[in-house]
Amino acid sequence: MKRSIAKLYEISRKKSRLIVGLMSGTSLDGLDIALCRVEGHGQKTEVELLQFVTVPYSDGFRNSISEVFAKETGSIAQLCLLNPHIAEVHAAMILQALKNWAVQPEEVDLVASHGQTIYHAPKRYHERDEYSNATLQLGDGDHLAVKTGIITLSDFRQKHIAAGGEGAPLAAYGDYLLFSDVEESRVLLNIGGIANLTFLQAGAGFNEAFCTDTGPGNTLMDAYVKKHFDLPFDRDAKIARQGQRNEKLLKALLDHPFFKEEGSRTTGPELFNEHYIDHAQQRCAEVISPEDVLHTLAHFTVAGIVKCIRGLDCRGKISGFVSGGGASNPLLMELLREACPEMEFVDTSVLGLDPDAKEAVLFAILANETLAGSPELEGSSAYPWVSMGKISLPE
């Protein structure tokens, strides 16, 4: 038996596994690296976050991704070059983080890499009958495995599409395993570039878990601030607080079929981008100050979230737990609490998980499930409980 295959088998049988979870989202701000100790599997999964860091991207690296990011057309050569290059950059970041934490690569069982989403194309958007749902993440797993010397699982979203989903959001799996509760109904809300939520009814099984994108999270606000104020984001919503909500603009922003659809759905910056803002402003036929636009964009993000929450089929009170960059935006959180006064919103640290690390940890959970298995959850009627991620060996 090949040594790596034998090691893979040994890892699957261990009581606990040391896994590095990676997440790089649509904000393109950096790579989240979470070092996790994962014990058990399925509903007996227990996770300890040992270390976490977000390594910022250089302007040059970010710009190289932006050349093809969320664009219908672009350079095939750039796509080809970026696939190994992103993996090589990420591998260097992983090795440096492990060195800083005094952890040897040989001690790590697995790397779970989300990769960098370049384009997300559910069939509802591309409307080409001969093609199915599609999504593309770059950052090749073989390059990561060889550069780090660690068995790597990557490209998780393709199996979800193959099993009938849209490739996103995948949070329902980890949210259910880590945060479902027999007494409390919970909404796990992640406000990243795109916002998504998982609803877990108290005492319900995985078949009843509901997960959906709600619309833009920070992506429109960040893009607008970068264009009009030359800042990466609006820290503490200082600029947005100088503005006021423009009702015409908010109505125009919400006037899209996405917000009329029912059930689970996905979206991305392919739809919600600078052109979307420009088109909405043109429909208003009035001059709106940049501060008012930014303030209204915050209301827009919250409106999408609230619409989804209002549509939940919940029996009793719901508690809200927030993660992602939006959890640190005081204006977003104020608007959310004002819109849903019957709910309490706190960040996921109350549940024992750093809200900034949550998504990276959830990919570590997916890798753990692929190796350790969860037979009690197989055959889900929502989407099959499938093993996700392609396995890359370092030798």
Secondary structure as UniProt FT lines:
FT   HELIX           3..13
FT   STRAND          16..24
FT   TURN            26..27
FT   STRAND          30..39
FT   HELIX           42..44
FT   STRAND          46..56
FT   HELIX           59..66
FT   TURN            67..70
FT   HELIX           76..100
FT   TURN            101..102
FT   HELIX           105..107
FT   STRAND          110..121
FT   HELIX           123..126
FT   TURN            129..130
FT   STRAND          134..138
FT   HELIX           141..148
FT   STRAND          152..154
FT   HELIX           157..162
FT   TURN            163..164
FT   HELIX           171..179
FT   STRAND          185..191
FT   STRAND          194..200
FT   TURN            202..203
FT   HELIX           206..208
FT   STRAND          210..216
FT   HELIX           219..229
FT   HELIX           235..237
FT   TURN            238..239
FT   HELIX           240..242
FT   HELIX           247..254
FT   HELIX           257..260
FT   TURN            269..271
FT   HELIX           274..284
FT   HELIX           290..310
FT   STRAND          318..323
FT   HELIX           325..328
FT   HELIX           330..339
FT   TURN            341..342
FT   STRAND          344..347
FT   HELIX           348..351
FT   TURN            355..357
FT   HELIX           358..372
FT   HELIX           375..377
FT   TURN            378..379
FT   STRAND          390..392
//
